[in-house]
Amino acid sequence: MSNELDDLFVDGKEIDKKLVAEILSPYVKIDKNTCEIRPLRPWNDAKAYIKILIYLLARKAMVAWGLNIEEAATNAQIINDTGIKRGTAHPAVRQLYSDKILEQTKEKKYYMPNYSIEKVKSMISQG
């Protein structure tokens, strides 16, 4: 029996894979064997906070695809994997966390909650 409220409820663990692919595809490709995120040309022109969002969304995509990688990443991992300078990355990550775009684990690792994906799309399109 269908309920009028059914459309209001979602599974918080599911992601809109089509939307994630739409956001990521101009910026990165993902190596399914090594879990390496390979930047494409538009990545080079992206602002630091956009690179951080793309990076963490790519990690989310890898988990959703079933790759053996942890979704959350430390500041050090973000810096190392994106090439963003520490003095730029730390304030950007803190601001994204403060703005509730990113969340943090008990181990001080950052990840993008599913509810942020739509907002991230908007942020990226605004540049």
Backbone hydrogen bonds in HBPLUS format (Angstrom, degrees):
<---DONOR---> <-ACCEPTOR-->    atom                        ^
c    i                          cat <-CA-CA->   ^        H-A-AA   ^      H-
h    n   atom  resd res      DA  || num        DHA   H-A  angle D-A-AA Bond
n    s   type  num  typ     dist DA aas  dist angle  dist       angle   num
A0006-ASP N   A0003-ASN O   3.07 MM   3  5.43 167.5  2.09 115.9 120.0     1
A0008-LEU N   A0005-LEU O   2.92 MM   3  5.53 158.4  1.96 122.2 129.4     2
A0009-PHE N   A0006-ASP O   3.27 MM   3  5.79 155.5  2.33 113.4 119.4     3
A0014-GLU N   A0011-ASP O   3.01 MM   3  5.61 157.2  2.06 120.8 127.3     4
A0020-VAL N   A0016-ASP O   2.99 MM   4  6.31 161.7  2.02 155.9 161.6     5
A0021-ALA N   A0017-LYS O   2.94 MM   4  6.09 163.9  1.96 148.7 152.8     6
A0022-GLU N   A0018-LYS O   2.95 MM   4  6.13 152.2  2.02 143.1 151.4     7
A0023-ILE N   A0019-LEU O   2.96 MM   4  6.23 153.5  2.04 150.9 157.1     8
A0024-LEU N   A0020-VAL O   2.95 MM   4  6.14 167.5  1.97 155.6 158.9     9
A0025-SER N   A0021-ALA O   2.89 MM   4  5.63 164.5  1.92 149.1 153.2    10
A0027-TYR N   A0024-LEU O   2.82 MM   3  5.52 146.7  1.93 128.2 138.2    11
A0028-VAL N   A0024-LEU O   3.04 MM   4  5.91 161.0  2.08 157.8 162.3    12
A0040-LEU N   A0027-TYR O   2.69 MM  13  5.09 156.3  1.75 146.7 141.4    13
A0029-LYS N   A0038-ARG O   2.88 MM   9  5.11 148.4  1.98 139.2 149.6    14
A0038-ARG N   A0029-LYS O   2.72 MM   9  5.11 167.6  1.73 166.5 166.6    15
A0031-ASP N   A0036-GLU O   2.88 MM   5  5.19 172.2  1.89 157.3 159.4    16
A0035-CYS N   A0031-ASP O   2.77 MM   4  5.16 139.1  1.94 149.3 156.9    17
A0043-TRP N   A0040-LEU O   2.95 MM   3  5.60 143.8  2.08 123.3 133.5    18
A0044-ASN N   A0041-ARG O   3.06 MM   3  5.74 137.8  2.24 120.1 128.2    19
A0045-ASP N   A0042-PRO O   3.17 MM   3  5.47 136.7  2.37 104.8 115.5    20
A0046-ALA N   A0043-TRP O   3.09 MM   3  5.21 153.9  2.16 105.9 114.1    21
A0050-ILE N   A0047-LYS O   3.06 MM   3  5.31 124.0  2.39 103.7 118.0    22
A0051-LYS N   A0047-LYS O   3.04 MM   4  6.41 156.2  2.10 154.7 161.9    23
A0052-ILE N   A0048-ALA O   3.00 MM   4  6.32 154.4  2.07 152.3 159.4    24
A0053-LEU N   A0049-TYR O   3.05 MM   4  6.27 158.5  2.10 141.9 147.3    25
A0054-ILE N   A0050-ILE O   2.86 MM   4  6.09 164.2  1.89 155.4 159.8    26
A0055-TYR N   A0051-LYS O   2.85 MM   4  5.94 162.6  1.88 147.5 152.8    27
A0056-LEU N   A0052-ILE O   2.97 MM   4  6.18 168.6  1.99 153.4 155.7    28
A0057-LEU N   A0053-LEU O   2.88 MM   4  5.97 152.0  1.96 145.9 154.6    29
A0058-ALA N   A0054-ILE O   2.82 MM   4  5.97 148.4  1.92 147.5 156.4    30
A0059-ARG N   A0055-TYR O   3.07 MM   4  6.41 149.1  2.17 144.1 152.1    31
A0060-LYS N   A0056-LEU O   3.05 MM   4  6.32 151.8  2.13 139.6 147.2    32
A0061-ALA N   A0057-LEU O   2.89 MM   4  6.19 151.9  1.97 145.2 153.0    33
A0062-MET N   A0058-ALA O   2.94 MM   4  6.23 151.4  2.02 146.2 153.6    34
A0063-VAL N   A0059-ARG O   3.10 MM   4  6.40 157.3  2.15 148.3 153.5    35
A0064-ALA N   A0060-LYS O   2.97 MM   4  6.23 162.0  2.00 150.4 155.6    36
A0065-TRP N   A0061-ALA O   2.88 MM   4  6.05 139.8  2.05 143.3 154.3    37
A0067-LEU N   A0062-MET O   2.89 MM   5  5.31 157.2  1.94 161.1 154.4    38
A0066-GLY N   A0063-VAL O   3.00 MM   3  5.08 149.0  2.09 100.9 110.8    39
A0069-ILE N   A0067-LEU O   3.02 MM   2  5.80 126.4  2.32 108.2  92.8    40
A0073-ALA N   A0110-TYR O   2.87 MM  37  5.27 153.1  1.94 140.5 146.5    41
A0110-TYR N   A0073-ALA O   2.73 MM  37  5.27 165.4  1.75 146.3 141.0    42
A0078-ILE N   A0074-THR O   2.98 MM   4  6.26 163.0  2.01 152.8 157.4    43
A0079-ILE N   A0075-ASN O   2.90 MM   4  6.15 164.7  1.92 157.0 160.6    44
A0080-ASN N   A0076-ALA O   2.89 MM   4  6.03 169.1  1.91 150.5 154.0    45
A0081-ASP N   A0077-GLN O   2.80 MM   4  5.81 168.9  1.82 154.6 158.1    46
A0082-THR N   A0078-ILE O   2.98 MM   4  5.82 146.3  2.09 143.3 151.0    47
A0083-GLY N   A0079-ILE O   2.96 MM   4  5.57 144.7  2.08 140.7 148.6    48
A0088-THR N   A0085-LYS O   2.96 MM   3  5.35 148.3  2.06 110.9 120.9    49
A0089-ALA N   A0085-LYS O   2.78 MM   4  5.96 166.0  1.80 161.8 166.7    50
A0090-HIS N   A0086-ARG O   3.07 MM   4  5.93 171.1  2.07 152.0 154.0    51
A0092-ALA N   A0088-THR O   3.29 MM   4  6.37 156.4  2.35 144.2 151.2    52
A0093-VAL N   A0089-ALA O   2.84 MM   4  6.03 166.1  1.86 165.5 168.5    53
A0094-ARG N   A0090-HIS O   2.97 MM   4  6.14 167.8  1.98 156.2 159.9    54
A0095-GLN N   A0091-PRO O   2.92 MM   4  6.06 153.8  1.99 144.1 151.1    55
A0096-LEU N   A0092-ALA O   2.95 MM   4  6.19 160.8  1.98 150.7 155.8    56
A0097-TYR N   A0093-VAL O   2.90 MM   4  6.09 151.3  1.98 149.1 157.4    57
A0098-SER N   A0094-ARG O   2.80 MM   4  5.98 158.2  1.85 145.9 152.6    58
A0099-ASP N   A0095-GLN O   2.83 MM   4  6.00 146.6  1.94 146.1 155.2    59
A0101-ILE N   A0096-LEU O   2.91 MM   5  5.26 152.0  1.98 171.8 168.7    60
A0102-LEU N   A0096-LEU O   3.20 MM   6  5.67 154.4  2.27 119.3 119.4    61
A0100-LYS N   A0097-TYR O   2.99 MM   3  5.04 158.2  2.04 106.6 111.9    62
A0103-GLU N   A0111-TYR O   2.88 MM   8  5.52 166.5  1.90 162.7 167.3    63
A0111-TYR N   A0103-GLU O   3.03 MM   8  5.52 152.6  2.10 145.5 149.8    64
A0105-THR N   A0109-LYS O   2.79 MM   4  5.23 156.1  1.85 148.7 157.0    65
A0108-LYS N   A0105-THR O   3.04 MM   3  5.24 154.1  2.10 113.7 114.8    66
A0116-SER N   A0113-PRO O   2.95 MM   3  5.60 160.4  1.99 119.8 126.2    67
A0117-ILE N   A0114-ASN O   3.21 MM   3  5.65 163.6  2.23 115.1 119.7    68
A0120-VAL N   A0116-SER O   2.82 MM   4  6.03 156.0  1.88 159.1 167.1    69
A0121-LYS N   A0117-ILE O   3.00 MM   4  6.29 154.5  2.07 149.3 155.4    70
A0122-SER N   A0118-GLU O   3.18 MM   4  6.51 157.5  2.23 146.9 152.1    71
A0123-MET N   A0119-LYS O   2.88 MM   4  6.19 156.5  1.93 150.3 157.5    72
A0124-ILE N   A0120-VAL O   2.86 MM   4  6.03 162.0  1.89 156.3 160.1    73
A0125-SER N   A0121-LYS O   3.01 MM   4  6.18 158.2  2.06 147.3 153.3    74
A0126-GLN N   A0122-SER O   3.08 MM   4  6.26 138.6  2.25 141.5 151.9    75
A0127-GLY N   A0123-MET O   3.09 MM   4  6.29 120.8  2.46 133.2 148.2    76
A0127-GLY N   A0124-ILE O   3.05 MM   3  4.93 139.4  2.22  94.6 106.7    77
